[in-house]
Each structure stands twice: as C-alpha cells, then as structure tokens.
C-alpha cells in the first residue's frame, strides 16, 4: 500500500488530470449508452379536425424504444427492445460499443499507471486506444445525427396529410455521447500524448542512517546492502571483521557514497 502511494505521488499531474477526465468521459458514455433517449418523436392529433385529444411519443435509444400514449388525461408507457433496425443504426450500435470498450481499457490502463511502475510502451498503447476509441465514438454520433432526422422526415410528411402532427428531435443521451467524445479527443488525448513524452518517474528510497558516539554508521537490517564505517582502530561493525575490506559506504547497487566530513582524528576528515 505504501508503495502504491509512492507511485501515485511520483506520477505526473498530466496523467492525473487525464485519468480524471477519462473517468468523466466513461460515466457520460455509460449513461448515454444505456438510456433510451437518443431521439424522441412526438405524435399528436389535430383537435380542430377530429375533436379528440390524443398524443404519443417514442423515446429511442441504442437498445430500447419506450412508447408513451396519453388520451383525455390518462396515459401509459411501455419499453421494448429494438429489432429490424436499418444498417446505419446497427453501425452506430457497433461503433459506440467498441468506443465503450476502448474507454474502459483506457481507464484501466490509466489507473494501473498511477499506482504502479510506469512503462513507456504501455503509455503509447494507451494513447493509441484513446484515439481509436474517440474516432469510433465520433463516427457513431455523426452517423446517428445525420441519418436519424432523415429517417423521420418522410414519416412526418405522411402524418401531416392525415391530420396528425409528428415532431422529432435528438435527445439528451445523444448529446451526452457527443460531450464525452469532445472531452476525450480535445482534453484526454492531448494530456495522454504529453504524458507519454515526459520522463518516467523514478522512486527514491530514504535510507535511515544512525551515527553513534564511536563514529560508526549503521544501516538497518532491512536493506539488502549495508552501510559500514569503522573508526581508526578498525573495530568490527555489522558483518565486517577487522581484517576485511577497508571502510566504505556501500549499498546493494554497488555505488559508493562519499562519507560526511568529521572533525577530530577520524580518517574521513576532508
């Protein structure tokens, strides 16, 4: 757990902001993907010609259609699954589904990078998945936004001829999906690309060192390497015997650290 906190603290702000916006994109897209409000069609009877008041509405999403009918103040609604849709609508379903999968993958990769050791290859894969997902989501809303109004235009003309009014418009689920795509392409993608070019964070480990009154420096046993310094009489310290290697500061990666200066008759005086 402590290591995860260190990885998160060492991660760049760019990656943190990108992950936050990616989470917002994912939430917006899930709402749009699952709600039946991509387009709404309202049908009403012309009172002047029939003397009756009758109204109905269809709320269609990617996977469901909810129909509501009201007459003389009473009404009911019923939802059912879609079937027999045209090819362009199935293309929209496929593209938005693939976009959602890409959003989930990007979000998972981002969180893993925040709380573990980062890898540049993984960052590049994340940028590729982000761009691909955004393009698919964008194509899906474009196809739906262009073809959906055309689909209802001929139907509206027919109902007008028999004294009924038909009005259709794009609804909030469609616009939520558009907002998610815009945030992904204009905010998340540049942030991920910037983070990919930044140097990888390197964790630093604090090594506690204790100086005693005999001018000895001792490292805790939990370190793989030890820090050993003997005094002028070459007394045994830690695992070193008096006749072993000369005094030095050593750690597990074989780097040599310069000892701090001392006054007096200690051999490490500068």
N, C-alpha and C positions, 0 to 999 in steps of 0.2 A: 504493500500500500504506500509506504514511504517512497519507494522508487517511482511509482506512478505519479505521485505528487511532484517529484523532481522533474520527471519528463514533461509534465504539464507546465511547470514553472519555466522550463527551458524552451518550450515551444514558442514560436514567433507569434506576435499579435495578429499578423496577417492570417495565419492558419486558424487562430481562434475566431476571428471575425468571419472568415469564410465558413467555418463549421456552424457558427450561429445562424448565418443567413441561409445555409443549406438546410438547417432544421426548419426554418420558416418556410422555405420552398417545399419541403416534404409535407409539412402539415397542410399547406394550402392545396397542394396537388391531391392529397388523400381526400380532403373534403370535396373538391371538385370531381374527383374520380368516382366517388361513391354516392353522390346526391343526384336526384333526378331533376335537375334544374338547369340544363344546358340551353334549352329552348322552351318557350311557353307559347301556346296557341290558345286564344280565347274566341269562343263562338257564342253569338247572341242572336236571338230572333228579333226582327224589326217589329216593334209594338204597333206601329201605325198600320201595317198590312195584315197582321194576324190577330191583334187584340190580346195576345198572350205574352207572358214574360218568361223566357227560357234562356238560360245561359249555361255554358260549359267551358271547361278549359282542360288542356292537355299539357302536362309538365314532363318533358322528356329528358332523360339523362343518357349516359353511355350504356347503361344496363337495364334501366327501368323506364316505364311510362306510367304516370299517375294521372288518371282521368277524374275530373270532378264535374258534377252536374247539379244545377240548382234550378228549382221551379217554384214559384209562389212562396218564396222564403225558405223552402226546405231544400236540402242538398246532401250529397254523399260523395265520397271519393274512393277510388279503388286503384291499386297499383299492380302491375303485372310485368313480367319480363319481356324483353324485346325479342322479336323474331321476324324473319323475312325482310331485314333491312337491306338497302342498296349497297353496292360495293364500296362507294365512297365512305359510307358510315362505318363499315367494317374496317376500312383502312384507318379511320380515326380511332376506333377502338384499339386496333393493334399498335398504332404509334403511341398512344397515351399509355398503354400497358407497358410497352418497352421503356418509355420515359420514366414511369414509376419505378420499374426495376432498377434503372440506372440511378435514379435519385437515392434509392435505398443503398445501393452499392457505394455510391459516393459518400453518403452519410456514415456508413460503417467504416470505410477506409479513413475518413477524417477523424473519427473518434479514436480509432486504433492508433493513428499517428500522434494524436495529442497525448496519449497515456502510455506510449511505448517508444522504443528506439525508432527514429525515423529513417526512411530509406528513400533515396532519390528516384530509384526505379518505380517504387510504389507511388511516389508523388506524380510522376509522369503518367502512370496508368490512371491515376485519379483525375488528372486534367483531361485525358482522352475520354474517359467515361462521362465526365461532366459536360464536355462539349457535345458529345454524341447524344446524350440524354436531352440536352437543351434543344438541339436541332430536331429531334423526333417530336418533342412536345410542341415546338413551334409549328412544325408541319401539320400536326394534328389539329391545332386550333385554327390554322389557316384554312384547311380543307373544310372543317365544320362551319367556320364563319362565312365561307363563300357559298357552299352548296346548300346549307340549311335554309336561308331565305329564299333561294330559287325553288327549293322543294315545295314550299308552301304558297308560292305566288299563284300557280295555276289553280290550286285548290281554293284559294281566297276568291279568285275571279268567278269560279263556279258557284260558291255560296252566295255571292253578291247577286247573282242572277235570280236566285230563288228567294230573295228577301232576307237573307241571313248575313250577318257581318262576321268576318273572320280576320283576326289580327294576330300576328305572330312576332315575336322578338326574342333575341338572345337573352339568357337569364344569368343569374349570379354565378352559377357553377362554371359557366364558360369563361366569365371574366376573372374568376379566381385562378383558373388554369392559365389564363394569359398573364396575370400578375406573377404567378410562380415562374413562368418561362422568362419573363423580363428580368426578374431578380437573379435568376440563375445565370443568364447569359451576360448581363451587364454588371453584376456585382460579384457573384461567386466565382465565375470563370476567371476574370482578371486577378482576383485575390489568390486563387489557386496557382495561377501561372506565375505570379510574383513570388509566392512562397516556394515554388519549385526551383527558382533561380537563387534563392537565398542559401547561405552556408548552413549545413546541417548543425543542429545544436549538439554540443558536447557536454556531457555531465561531468561535473567536478566533484571530487570527494575530499571532504575535510579530514585531515589526519591529525588527531589529537596527540600532542607531544608534551611530556612532563619532564621538567628539569628538577633534579634533586640537589641536595647540598653537596654532593660529591662530583658535581659537574657531569652527571650521567644523563643521557637522553634515552627514554624507553618508550617504545611503541606498544599499543595494546595487542594482545594475542590474537584478536580477531582479524588483523591484517595478515595477508598472505606473506608479505615480506616484513622484515623487522627494521627498526631504526636503532642502531647501536653506536654508542660513543664511549670510549674508555678514557680514563684520566691518565695522567703521566705515569702512574705506576702500573698500567696495563692490567687493571683488575678485570675479572670475568664479569661480563654483562650479558644477560639473556642467554643465548645459546653459544656465545663465543667464549673460548678458553683463552688464557693469557698468551698462548703461543700461536693463536690463529691469525687471520688476516689483519692488516693494520686497521685502525679505527676509521670508520666512514659512515656516512648516511646512505642507506640503501633502501630501495623499495622493490616491489615484485617485478616491475617492468625494467629493472636493471639500470635505471637512470641514477646518477649520482647527484645529491643535493649538497650545496655548499653549507657548511655549518655556520651558525651565528657567531659573531665575534665575542670573545670574552676578555676581560682584563685579568691580570694576575699571571700566574705561572702555568696557565693551561696551554697545551700545544696548539690550540686552534686560534690563538690570538693573531689578528691581521697585522 
